[in-house]
Amino acid sequence: MTSTFHHIALIGKYHTPAAGVPSDAASEALQRIAGYVRSLGCEVILDTQSAIYAGLPDYPSMDVDGLGRHCDLGLVVGGDGTMLGVCRHLARYGTPLVGINQGRLGFITDVSMGHYPEALAQMLS
């Protein structure tokens, strides 16, 4: 696959709001997505907080500003609130973002967890 996007930022909602501890579902989702994107020939870089709290030490990580400067595309895994928070940080870099919905409604995170492989394959090619 030849892609315009080579360095993919992966940013997730990595804890449950009430407990403040890593969610197994969120960690597993980030792991699956990272592995899938890597299998497509792209470099995956996690935001520092996602890497720490989701327990994914096998991938490089950067703070959000570093991701904005270095990455060609950002994948945001969570709900609309997560997407809006990331947008506020990455807007100044012009980094395109794709939202993968782990929330309830998903108005702006419109790629569902169940369909991310098909959607990302098309977007990345």
Contact map, one row per residue, 1 for C-alpha under 8 A:
11100000000000000000000000000000000000011000000000000000000000000000000000000000000000000000000000000000000000000000000000001
11110000000000000000000000000000000000000000000000000000000000000000000000000000000000000000000000000000000000000000000000001
11111100000000000000000000000000000000000000000000000000000000000000000000000000000000000000000000000000000000000000000000011
01111100000000000000000000000000000000000000000000000000000000000000000100000000000000000000000000000000000000000000000000011
00111111000000000000000000000000000000000100000000000000000000000000000110000000000000000000000000000000000000000000000000010
00111111000000000000000000000000000000001110000000000000000000000000001100000000000000000000000000000000000000000000000000000
00001111100000000000000000000000000000000111100000000000000000000000011110000000000000000000000000000000000000000000000000000
00001111110000000000000000000000000000000111100000000000000000000000001111100000000000000000000000000000000000000000000000000
00000011111000000000000000000000000000000001111000000000000000000010001111100000000000000000000000000000000000000000000000000
00000001111100000000000000000100010000000001111000000000000000000000000001111000000000000000000000000000000000000000000000000
00000000111110000000000000000000000000000000011001000000000000000000000001111000000000000000000000000000000000000000000000000
00000000011111000000000001000100000000000000000001000000000000000000000000011100010000000000000000000000000000000000000000000
00000000001111100000000001000000000000000000000001000000000000000000000000001110010000000000000000000000000000000000000000000
00000000000111110000111001100000000000000000000011001100000000000000000000000000000000000000000000000000000000000000000000000
00000000000011111011111001000000000000000000000000001000000000000000000000000000000000000000000000000000000000000000000000000
00000000000001111111111000000000000000000000000000000000000000000000000000000000000000000000000000000000000000000000000000000
00000000000000111111000000000000000000000000000000000000000000000000000000000000000000000000000000000000000000000000000000000
00000000000000011111000000000000000000000000000000000000000000000000000000000000000000000000000000000000000000000000000000000
00000000000000111111100000000000000000000000000000000000000000000000000000000000000000000000000000000000000000000000000000000
00000000000000111111110000000000000000000000000000000000000000000000000000000000000000000000000000000000000000000000000000000
00000000000001110011111000000000000000000000000000001000000000000000000000000000000000000000000000000000000000000000000000000
00000000000001110001111101100000000000000000000000001100000000000000000000000000000000000000000000000000000000000000000000000
00000000000001110000111111100000000000000000000000000100000000000000000000000000000000000000000000000000000000000000000000000
00000000000000000000011111110000000000000000000000000100000000000000000000000000000000000000000000000000000000000000000000000
00000000000000000000001111111000000000000000000000000000000000000000000000000000000000000000000000000000000000000000000000000
00000000000111100000011111111100000000000000000000000100000000000000000000000000000000000000000000000000000000000000000000000
00000000000001000000011111111110000000000000000000000111000000000000000000000000000000000000000000000000000000000000000000000
00000000000000000000000111111111000000000000000000000000000000000000000000000000000000000000000000000000000000000000000000000
00000000000000000000000011111111100000000000000000000000000000000000000000000000000000000000000000000000000000001000000000000
00000000010100000000000001111111110000000000000000000100000000000000000000001000000000000000000000000000000000000000000000000
00000000000000000000000000111111111000000000000000000001000000000000000000000000000000000000000000000000000000000000000000000
00000000000000000000000000011111111100000000000000000000000000000000000000000000000000000000000000000000000000000000000000000
00000000000000000000000000001111111110000000000000000000000000000000000000000000000000000000000000000000000000000001000000000
00000000010000000000000000000111111111000001000000000000000000000000000000000000000000000000000000000000000000000000000000000
00000000000000000000000000000011111111100000000000000000000000000000000000000000000000000000000000000000000000000000000000000
00000000000000000000000000000001111111110000000000000000000000000000000000000000000000000000000000000000000000000000100000000
00000000000000000000000000000000111111111111000000000000000000000000000000000000000000000000000000000000000000000000000100000
00000000000000000000000000000000011111111111000000000000000000000000000000000000000000000000000000000000000000000000000000000
00000000000000000000000000000000001111111100000000000000000000000000000000000000000000000000000000000000000000000000000000000
10000000000000000000000000000000000111111100000000000000000000000000000000000000000000000000000000000000000000000000000010000
10000100000000000000000000000000000011111110000000000000000000000000000000000000000000000000000000000000000000000000000000000
00001111000000000000000000000000000011111111000000000000000000000000000000000000000000000000000000000000000000000000000000000
00000111000000000000000000000000000011001111100000000000000000000000000000000000000000000000000000000000000000000000000000000
00000011110000000000000000000000010011000111110000000000001100000000000000000000000000000000000000000000000000000000000000000
00000011110000000000000000000000000000000011111000000000001111000010000000000000000000000000000000000000000000000000000000000
00000000111000000000000000000000000000000001111101100000001111000000000000000000000000000000000000000000000000000000000000000
00000000111000000000000000000000000000000000111111100000000011110010000000000000000000000000000000000000000000000000000000000
00000000000000000000000000000000000000000000011111110000000011110000000000000000000000000000000000000000000000000000000000000
00000000000001000000000000000000000000000000001111111000000000100000000000000000000000000000000000000000000000000000000000000
00000000001111000000000000000000000000000000011111111111000000000000000000000000000000000000000000000000000000000000000000000
00000000000000000000000000000000000000000000011111111111101010000000000000000000000000000000000000000000000000000000000000000
00000000000000000000000000000000000000000000000111111111100000000000000000000000000000000000000000000000000000000000000000000
00000000000001100000110000000000000000000000000011111110000000000000000000000000000000000000000000000000000000000000000000000
00000000000001000000011101100100000000000000000001111111000000000000000000000000000000000000000000000000000000000000000000000
00000000000000000000000000100000000000000000000001111111100000000000000000000000000000000000000000000000000000000000000000000
00000000000000000000000000100010000000000000000001110111111000000000000000000000000000000000000000000000000000000000000000000
00000000000000000000000000000000000000000000000000110011111100000000000000000000000000000000000000000000000000000000000000000
00000000000000000000000000000000000000000000000000000001111100000000000000000000000000000000000000000000000000000000000000000
00000000000000000000000000000000000000000001110000100001111110000000000000000000000000000000000000000000000000000000000000000
00000000000000000000000000000000000000000001110000000000111111000000000000000000000000000000000000000000000000000000000000000
00000000000000000000000000000000000000000000111100100000001111100000000000000000000000000000000000000000000000000000000000000
00000000000000000000000000000000000000000000111100000000000111111110000000000000000000000000000000000000000000000000000000000
00000000000000000000000000000000000000000000001110000000000011111110000000000000000000000000000000000000000000000000000000000
00000000000000000000000000000000000000000000001100000000000001111111000000000000000000001100000000000000000000000000000000000
00000000000000000000000000000000000000000000000000000000000001111111100000000000000000001100000000000000000000000000000000000
00000000000000000000000000000000000000000000000000000000000001111111110000000000000000000000000000000000000000000000000000000
00000000100000000000000000000000000000000000101000000000000001111111111000000000000000000000000000000000000000000000000000000
00000000000000000000000000000000000000000000000000000000000000011111111000000000000000000100111000000000000000000000000000000
00000000000000000000000000000000000000000000000000000000000000001111111000000000000000000000100000000000000000000000000000000
00000010000000000000000000000000000000000000000000000000000000000111111100000000000000000000000000000000000000000000000000000
00000111100000000000000000000000000000000000000000000000000000000011111111000000000000000000001000000000000000000000000000000
00011111100000000000000000000000000000000000000000000000000000000000011111000000000000000000001100000000000000000000000000000
00001011100000000000000000000000000000000000000000000000000000000000001111100000000000000000001111000000000000000000000000000
00000001111000000000000000000000000000000000000000000000000000000000001111110000000000000000001111000000000000000000000000000
00000001111000000000000000000000000000000000000000000000000000000000000011111000000000000000000011110000000000000000000000000
00000000011100000000000000000000000000000000000000000000000000000000000001111100011001000000000011110000000000000000000000000
00000000011110000000000000000100000000000000000000000000000000000000000000111110011000000000000000111100000000000000000000000
00000000000110000000000000000000000000000000000000000000000000000000000000011111111000000000000000111110000010000000000000000
00000000000010000000000000000000000000000000000000000000000000000000000000001111111000000000000000111111110010000000000000000
00000000000000000000000000000000000000000000000000000000000000000000000000000111111100000000000000001010111110000000000000000
00000000000000000000000000000000000000000000000000000000000000000000000000000111111110000000000000000000000000000000000000000
00000000000110000000000000000000000000000000000000000000000000000000000000011111111111000000000000000000000000000000000000000
00000000000000000000000000000000000000000000000000000000000000000000000000011111111111100000000000100000000110000000000000000
00000000000000000000000000000000000000000000000000000000000000000000000000000001111111110000000000000000000000000000000000000
00000000000000000000000000000000000000000000000000000000000000000000000000000000111111111000000000000000000000000000000000000
00000000000000000000000000000000000000000000000000000000000000000000000000010000011111111100000000000000000000000000000000000
00000000000000000000000000000000000000000000000000000000000000000000000000000000001111111110000010000000000000000000000000000
00000000000000000000000000000000000000000000000000000000000000000000000000000000000111111110000000000000000000000000000000000
00000000000000000000000000000000000000000000000000000000000000011000000000000000000011111111000000000000000000000000000000000
00000000000000000000000000000000000000000000000000000000000000011001000000000000000001111111111000000000000000000000000000000
00000000000000000000000000000000000000000000000000000000000000000000000000000000000000111111111000000000000000000000000000000
00000000000000000000000000000000000000000000000000000000000000000000000000000000000000001111110000000000000000000000000000000
00000000000000000000000000000000000000000000000000000000000000000001100000000000000000000111111000000000000000000000000000000
00000000000000000000000000000000000000000000000000000000000000000001000000000000000000000111111100000000000000000000000000000
00000000000000000000000000000000000000000000000000000000000000000001001111000000000000000110111110000000000000000000000000000
00000000000000000000000000000000000000000000000000000000000000000000000111000000000000000000011111000000000000000000000000000
00000000000000000000000000000000000000000000000000000000000000000000000011110000000000100000001111100000000000000000000000000
00000000000000000000000000000000000000000000000000000000000000000000000011110000000000000000000111110000000010100000000000000
00000000000000000000000000000000000000000000000000000000000000000000000000111110001000000000000011111000000111100000000000000
00000000000000000000000000000000000000000000000000000000000000000000000000111110000000000000000001111100000011111001000000000
00000000000000000000000000000000000000000000000000000000000000000000000000001111000000000000000000111111010011111000000000000
00000000000000000000000000000000000000000000000000000000000000000000000000001110000000000000000000011111010000011000000000000
00000000000000000000000000000000000000000000000000000000000000000000000000000111000000000000000000001111110000000000000000000
00000000000000000000000000000000000000000000000000000000000000000000000000000010000000000000000000001111110000000000000000000
00000000000000000000000000000000000000000000000000000000000000000000000000000011000000000000000000000011111000000000000000000
00000000000000000000000000000000000000000000000000000000000000000000000000000011000000000000000000001111111111000000000000000
00000000000000000000000000000000000000000000000000000000000000000000000000000001000000000000000000000000111111000000000000000
00000000000000000000000000000000000000000000000000000000000000000000000000000001001000000000000000100000011111000000000000000
00000000000000000000000000000000000000000000000000000000000000000000000000000111001000000000000001111000011111110000000000000
00000000000000000000000000000000000000000000000000000000000000000000000000000000000000000000000000111000011111110000000000000
00000000000000000000000000000000000000000000000000000000000000000000000000000000000000000000000001111000000011111011001000000
00000000000000000000000000000000000000000000000000000000000000000000000000000000000000000000000000011100000011111111000000000
00000000000000000000000000001000000000000000000000000000000000000000000000000000000000000000000000011100000000111111000000000
00000000000000000000000000000000000000000000000000000000000000000000000000000000000000000000000000000000000000011111100000000
00000000000000000000000000000000000000000000000000000000000000000000000000000000000000000000000000000000000000111111111000000
00000000000000000000000000000000100000000000000000000000000000000000000000000000000000000000000000010000000000111111111100000
00000000000000000000000000000000000100000000000000000000000000000000000000000000000000000000000000000000000000000111111110000
00000000000000000000000000000000000000000000000000000000000000000000000000000000000000000000000000000000000000000011111111000
00000000000000000000000000000000000000000000000000000000000000000000000000000000000000000000000000000000000000100011111111100
00000000000000000000000000000000000010000000000000000000000000000000000000000000000000000000000000000000000000000001111111110
00000000000000000000000000000000000000010000000000000000000000000000000000000000000000000000000000000000000000000000111111111
00000000000000000000000000000000000000000000000000000000000000000000000000000000000000000000000000000000000000000000011111111
00000000000000000000000000000000000000000000000000000000000000000000000000000000000000000000000000000000000000000000001111111
00111000000000000000000000000000000000000000000000000000000000000000000000000000000000000000000000000000000000000000000111111
11110000000000000000000000000000000000000000000000000000000000000000000000000000000000000000000000000000000000000000000011111
